Amino acid sequence: MSNDNRIKGKILWRGQIECLSPLHVGSGRDERSDLDILLDTEGKPFIPATSFIGILRHAVQERFPEKFEKNFWGYTENDDGRQSALCCSDLTLANAPSTDDIVTRDGIRIDNTKGLVKKGGKFDFELLERGSRFGFKFELTFREQDEAVVKQTARAIYDLLAEGGVRLGAKTNSGFGYIRLVEAETRIYLFDFSRDENGSRKAKNSPQDDVCNWLKQNFSEQNSISVAELGEPVSAKEKRFSITATLRLKNSLIVRSYARDPKMSDTTQLKSRKDWVIPGNSLKGAIRARAERIVNTLELKNAEHIINELFGKVDDERRSKNAKKGRVRMWEITMAQNDFPAELQTRIRVDRFTGGVIEGGLFDSMPIFAPKQDKTMTLHLDVRNCKEYEAGLLLLVLKDLWSGDLAIGGEKNIGRGVFQGERAEIVWDDEQIILEKDMNNLSADAREKLQGLVKALVTEPV
């Protein structure tokens, strides 16, 4: 065995990730809902190492293609192959589970041509609530020939997790699976088994001590290193378009959650933990429907292609061949329960012919209302590798949401879900543009740039 191929050392990385939004890692079963999450033999949620490593590999390859090295991740090509330098175990819950951790949400599929739910389009799915933490353990093996690559890739993974640049599980474009490294709970240890040509080394321990410490899993301060010792911080150059909009609720809002307690209201506003929430799939569905209307109104030849490139496509009949994941990513909007009061309202269904109440047509709902205090909510979306005409389309959607022409949630026909824009931060190709409630304050240069993006939608079809 050549010296270059001899194992030079090990890096052990122990840490935690926190779910900043609900997480769905599916089990493929429908025993408790239409889409169950994965549980271990004790009924606790866990994240398979295959899912975690798979999404890390994809994220590094997408964000840092020049840092991607197949020798690090392992590969098989014909009769040739190599084992991955990274070994990881399944991620288990680091905090004690509670009865509120696993929730069931309802979902629907909308026919955008009619604005109605598709036949058989009602379903439900399980989620692990935000705030849950998972512990993980990496073991990285490096040799003389690939020591720099292993440390550099490990630093790229660290930076991705620390900045929240990784989403895990299903429905990630709808705000689910947003995870971040808990840096306070992260420890990195280096076990160096080598000596230099003179028989000396810079490490604090002897090679024998490091081998013994690794075999015994003895994590002492002598082997502890900082993330800076893995290499320089890694940054990615991306052409990203993002919108962060501060909105004010004009009247009332309800994203329906169906009560399972017969004493409760028939429908209430959806909650996550103790906060009201507007889920990302509701926001994304409304934005997609309005974007479709805009491109169809403009009579663009490639209207369907534009929408599918941005928001993705699911073909129910030939799912594997024509399915496509979109590039628009949403975040859920959370609102403190005390800031937005809920009120029970009783309603009826009227027979249009007789003018009387339809039998069994009495129902109630509990929407939330705009507070008297100065309270707002924040919407955030972004698109990676965004084209100018795509940015222009999303700006037109923002205009409709900003002016109250685009409503979110249910019961829109009685005025719910209407917003008013207060402030928006638009980032395009590393340049920031601020929109205030008074549009007259927008500079001529910023106005020209935004208008140029909108013009690209008409003048530069796909």
Secondary structure, DSSP 8 states (H G I E B T S, - for coil): --GGGSEEEEEEEEEEEEESS-B--B-S--SSSSB-B-B-TTS-BEE-HHHHHHHHHHHHHHH-GGG--HHHH-EEETTEEE--SEEE--EEESS---TTSEEEEEEEEEETTTTEEEEEEEEEEEEE-TT-EEEEEEEEEEETTTHHHHHHHHHHHHHHHHTT-EE-SS-GGGT--EEEE-GGG-EEEEEE----TTS--SSSS-HHHHHHHHHHT---TTTEE-GGGG-S--------EEEEEEEEE-SEE--EEE-SSTTS-SEEE-EETTEEEE-HHHHHHHHHHHHHHHHHHTT-TTHHHHHHHHHEE--SSSHHHH-EE-SEEE--EEEETTTS-B--EEEEEE-TTT-SEEEEEEEEEE-EE--SS---EEEEEEETT--HHHHHHHHHHHHHHHTT-S--SS-GGGTTT-EEEEEEEEEETTEEEEEESSGGGS-HHHHHHHHHHHHHHHHS--
